[in-house]
Amino acid sequence: MLDKAPNGKVSGLLNALDKALSAGEVEHAVDLFQTDCYWRDLVTFTWNIKTMEGKEQVRDMLKARLADTKPSNWKIADGEDASEADGIIESWIQFETEVARGFGHIRLKDGRIWTLLTTMSELKGHEEPVGFDRPMGAKHGAERNRKTWKEEREAEAAELGYSRQPYCVIVGGGQGGIALAARLRQLNVPTIIVEKNERPGDSWRKRYKSLCLHDPVWYDHLPYLPFPRNWPVFSPKDKIGDWLEMYAKVMELNYWGSTECKKASYDDKSREWTVIVQRHGKEVVLKPKQLVLATGMSAKPNMPKFEGMDIFKGDQHHSSHHPGPDKYKNKKVVVIGSNNSAHDICAALWEAGADVTMVQRSTTHVVKSDSLMELGLAALYSEQAVQSGMTTAKADLIFASLPYKILHEFQIPVYNAIRERDADYYKRLEKAGFLLDYGDDDSGLFMKYLRRGSGYYIDVGASELIANGSIKLKSGVDVKKLTEHFVILSDGTELPADLVVYATGYGSMNGWAADLISREVADNVGKVWGLGSNTTKDPGPWEGEQRNMWKPTQQDGLWFHGGNLHQSRHYSQFLSLQLKARMEGIPTPVYGLQKVHHLS
Ligand SMILES: Cc1cc2nc3c(=O)[nH]c(=O)nc-3n(C[C@H](O)[C@H](O)[C@H](O)COP(=O)(O)OP(=O)(O)OC[C@H]3O[C@@H](n4cnc5c(N)ncnc54)[C@H](O)[C@@H]3O)c2cc1C
């Protein structure tokens, strides 16, 4: 008799998939998928980060990659059970390829695969030294001239980059560079992080004084070393800075602080980079095989150019250089922009006794932090989720299992519920003149983040100040020009100003490639970030994945890494495995290398 329970259904399907794939029968395998199916692969089949949408794309990928990949042993993951709700059966799964072990997630609809996530957990023969394989630390026995751990670390620090070259150089030692380097250390890939700031964590420390993380602690853990259970929900910026500094030290990273990358060039013949850095004022030339730009999505300020900026007599700076409100008590401040930084800075200035006006050019998506936590994140990243057995790794994988193509469909109801719950709040903001949106298709904050990385404020208090008029607002206007003491707006309003803050956002990460490598390489690589959703600031065509992030680019040996803490944690796993495989000479034929449609 057929087993109708979820476990039986999933096992039955996985057996059929295993059989078809082992026999190289692509058509039989494709028959197991729904017409509207999605197969998201993180490195196992494609050596890429890629979603196959629909049977045709699944078929094409399998035709190209099945013979090499040699998948086997598909089954429900050890210790897990499938479950069924609303007609969808889902389960954690495991499988192997010729070179790796994989973990994943499957959803079945009407007995066929609707979504499939396949991710690489480890390379066979190159597993991380954990559990029974953890290092001894002590060397028992007797040995002449033995070196201590400290001496070995000092010797490595003295050699690497001088008498011995690293395999990988990461430019940028923020949370992205640090998380990736921690994984590469465990995989034994010699790596140097070069960071122009003095200490790990400085990129957070140097931001405006009032900043706390907008994402809650459950979303923010770094690989290997989660925050303790008493860590605050929203980390103050200097505290996260200290955590990163501690982390870089205990994870034994080769972190070159006060070191600026000046130039990098790639030699196609030797397949090697020449990376010129200034370390404590001295030039050092590094020769890695792989170069990772972890220079930050929020690190290349977009500074507008307005007539009269050169004659303005007050202070003016980009939000990234805002020192905090202390010296602006009783001063008149104009903040240009209406996203996160603008709101945080306005609120801190108001608290310090400044007379603040926000200039809002176009609509902004605002969502109350509480509502976002409860309705947007709680199922996966919250204390309740932890209490109900959700782990960070599983939460990340569930998130990853929802195909980008239909992610907005899952998000729209969440933001509709938030709009309903906070209807009065939104009304009050509109009454104050604030221009609101909820995303082009009402899909809210997370889609805006993935599509354009901007256009929102997670409200931690500033919106009330706008609603009650404490922070003054000029909306639907642009800056026309500055005079010696005024900001003149497009509707003719003259705002007196002692300080102008340009909270005008950040440029594309491929600007870093242009600065550090060349315009030609930056153009070959194209725009970084965004999905090609054909919504505001995310032009089509549809790409299906974040452009250029964590995956091979059109430039051999060049990678981009970063994003929020969740993304740095999750995707560093797949980037580190791609780098390790290359170092070990494991063939890594990339399927579906992203085409370039936009330069920046
Ligand atoms: C106001 C604000 C609030 C934010 N809130 C959150 C939040 O709550 N949660 C969250 O996860 N993210 C948040 N972010 C996004 C945040 O920027 C990123 O999550 C995080 O900083 C990205 O880390 P990163 O390592 O990719 O880049 P960064 O932290 O920006 O690090 C990049 C590093 O590269 C270095 N660098 C650049 N060029 C060179 C060079 N040529 N040589 C050497 N070093 C170089 C820089 O000095 C910098 O330290 C926020 C960002 C801003 C601006």
The ligand as a Tripos MOL2 file, in Angstrom:
@<TRIPOS>MOLECULE
LIG
   53    58     1     0     0
SMALL
NO_CHARGES

@<TRIPOS>ATOM
      1 C1         23.0120   53.8760    9.1180 C.3       1 LIG1
      2 C2         23.1310   52.4290    8.7950 C.ar      1 LIG1
      3 C3         22.4090   51.4840    9.5380 C.ar      1 LIG1
      4 C4         22.5220   50.1420    9.2640 C.ar      1 LIG1
      5 N1         21.8580   49.2100   10.0190 N.ar      1 LIG1
      6 C5         22.0690   47.8840    9.7960 C.ar      1 LIG1
      7 C6         21.5090   46.8690   10.6260 C.ar      1 LIG1
      8 O1         20.7690   47.1380   11.5380 O.2       1 LIG1
      9 N2         21.8030   45.5830   10.3860 N.ar      1 LIG1
     10 C7         22.6350   45.2280    9.3810 C.ar      1 LIG1
     11 O2         22.9070   44.0510    9.2240 O.2       1 LIG1
     12 N3         23.1430   46.1700    8.5460 N.ar      1 LIG1
     13 C8         22.8870   47.4600    8.7280 C.ar      1 LIG1
     14 N4         23.4120   48.4090    7.9050 N.ar      1 LIG1
     15 C9         24.0630   48.0410    6.7080 C.3       1 LIG1
     16 C10        25.5190   47.9760    7.0480 C.3       1 LIG1
     17 O3         26.2930   48.8690    6.3170 O.3       1 LIG1
     18 C11        26.0170   46.7720    6.6380 C.3       1 LIG1
     19 O4         25.2230   45.7390    7.1590 O.3       1 LIG1
     20 C12        27.4270   46.5440    7.0750 C.3       1 LIG1
     21 O5         28.1490   47.6450    7.4820 O.3       1 LIG1
     22 C13        27.9970   45.9610    5.8920 C.3       1 LIG1
     23 O6         29.1520   45.3350    6.2650 O.3       1 LIG1
     24 P1         30.2300   45.1940    5.1930 P.3       1 LIG1
     25 O7         31.3220   44.4190    5.8310 O.co2     1 LIG1
     26 O8         29.6600   44.6660    3.9280 O.co2     1 LIG1
     27 O9         30.6540   46.6970    4.8950 O.3       1 LIG1
     28 P2         31.2530   47.8170    5.8520 P.3       1 LIG1
     29 O10        30.9260   47.6210    7.2550 O.co2     1 LIG1
     30 O11        30.8820   49.1000    5.2000 O.co2     1 LIG1
     31 O12        32.7990   47.5590    5.6910 O.3       1 LIG1
     32 C14        33.5160   47.8430    4.5140 C.3       1 LIG1
     33 C15        34.9120   48.1790    4.9220 C.3       1 LIG1
     34 O13        35.7140   48.3230    3.7680 O.3       1 LIG1
     35 C16        36.7210   49.2390    4.0750 C.3       1 LIG1
     36 N5         37.3330   49.6920    2.8490 N.ar      1 LIG1
     37 C17        36.7330   50.3250    1.8090 C.ar      1 LIG1
     38 N6         37.6390   50.5780    0.8500 N.ar      1 LIG1
     39 C18        38.8140   50.1080    1.2810 C.ar      1 LIG1
     40 C19        40.1270   50.0880    0.7380 C.ar      1 LIG1
     41 N7         40.4000   50.6000   -0.4770 N.pl3     1 LIG1
     42 N8         41.1230   49.5310    1.4500 N.ar      1 LIG1
     43 C20        40.8630   48.9980    2.6690 C.ar      1 LIG1
     44 N9         39.6520   49.0090    3.2300 N.ar      1 LIG1
     45 C21        38.6320   49.5440    2.5500 C.ar      1 LIG1
     46 C22        35.9990   50.3100    4.8600 C.3       1 LIG1
     47 O14        36.8780   51.0510    5.6580 O.3       1 LIG1
     48 C23        35.0200   49.4820    5.6820 C.3       1 LIG1
     49 O15        35.4780   49.2240    6.9760 O.3       1 LIG1
     50 C24        23.3310   49.7470    8.1890 C.ar      1 LIG1
     51 C25        24.0460   50.6920    7.4520 C.ar      1 LIG1
     52 C26        23.9550   52.0260    7.7450 C.ar      1 LIG1
     53 C27        24.7220   53.0210    6.9460 C.3       1 LIG1
@<TRIPOS>BOND
     1     1     2 1
     2     2     3 ar
     3     2    52 ar
     4     3     4 ar
     5     4     5 ar
     6     4    50 ar
     7     5     6 ar
     8     6     7 ar
     9     6    13 1
    10     7     8 2
    11     7     9 ar
    12     9    10 ar
    13    10    11 2
    14    10    12 ar
    15    12    13 ar
    16    13    14 ar
    17    14    15 1
    18    14    50 ar
    19    15    16 1
    20    16    17 1
    21    16    18 1
    22    18    19 1
    23    18    20 1
    24    20    21 1
    25    20    22 1
    26    22    23 1
    27    23    24 1
    28    24    25 2
    29    24    26 1
    30    24    27 1
    31    27    28 1
    32    28    29 2
    33    28    30 1
    34    28    31 1
    35    31    32 1
    36    32    33 1
    37    33    34 1
    38    33    48 1
    39    34    35 1
    40    35    36 1
    41    35    46 1
    42    36    37 ar
    43    36    45 ar
    44    37    38 ar
    45    38    39 ar
    46    39    40 ar
    47    39    45 ar
    48    40    41 1
    49    40    42 ar
    50    42    43 ar
    51    43    44 ar
    52    44    45 ar
    53    46    47 1
    54    46    48 1
    55    48    49 1
    56    50    51 ar
    57    51    52 ar
    58    52    53 1
@<TRIPOS>SUBSTRUCTURE
     1 LIG1         1 GROUP 0 **** ****
